[in-house]
Amino acid sequence: MTKLFKYELRRLLVNKFFLGLLVITALYSKHLLETVVILGVSNTAPFSGWSYGMFLAKILPILLIALLFFVSFLYSKQEQGMSTLRNATLINLRVLLLLRCSAMIIGFLLISAIPIGFSLWFYANIFHFTNFSGFILPILITLLPSMLFILGLGITAGQLHPTLLYVLMPLMLLFSYLPMPYIIDLFGSNFFQSFPLTLPLGADSEPAFVVPVVVWIGKVVYSVTGIVLTILGLIHFRKGDY
């Protein structure tokens, strides 16, 4: 089982597409840090949770596009051509799909580590700032719910028609620029930019990083919806689809 998981993970990561995404993610992260984050967001410091959250919200569409590409491998012609071989083996289809989903999640986390790692180096090198504990919450509420939701949505869309996955990819970029209400703000850009302006300043002349209940509700709904869609997708996956 471990060897099979390593094989599936290697198939996702060791290819020109993934390497290209790594380069794009690194370059865009550098651009955001040097043009958006360095100025601070909504009159907050560049190393505030608000500025860091905005950085993650801006880079998130690329990460989610990468995740959708990972999902598209499930429905590629190459995978369909291998279905006869897989059906002849003793590997349970559900187990194989769980391994593939796990590999996609690991792939998403690995490519997410590029902007996170680069940003930490940037803060330490430019601002001599190394108190990164305040970045944990922005990372969790930005990356985790969106990953779960888009994974489930991608699996569902791919079952309806694989082309829908490629329709979703540009929509990730489009919706990231729309000012969404906090409760449905998947990317969080509106929240990170607007909400600190409504908060009082603390002793350090910075608004504290707090997450209102309405945002928590939205993140939980996105997470649960994504998990449910993923489970339903795995349950209804047929051998003929894979």
JOKASUL-V152429 format. One record per run of one state. SS is the DSSP state (helix for helix, strand for strand, loop for the rest). FROM is the first residue (numbers start at 0). LEN is the number of residues. If there is no record, write none. Layout:
BEGIN
ss->(SS SS)
from->(FROM FROM)
len->(LEN LEN)
END
This chain:
BEGIN
ss->(loop helix loop helix loop helix loop helix loop helix loop helix loop helix loop helix loop helix loop helix loop helix loop strand loop strand loop helix loop helix loop)
from->(0 1 13 15 35 36 39 48 75 76 81 82 87 92 127 131 160 162 175 181 184 188 198 200 201 206 207 212 235 238 241)
len->(1 12 2 20 1 3 9 27 1 5 1 5 5 35 4 29 2 13 6 3 4 10 2 1 5 1 5 23 3 3 1)
END
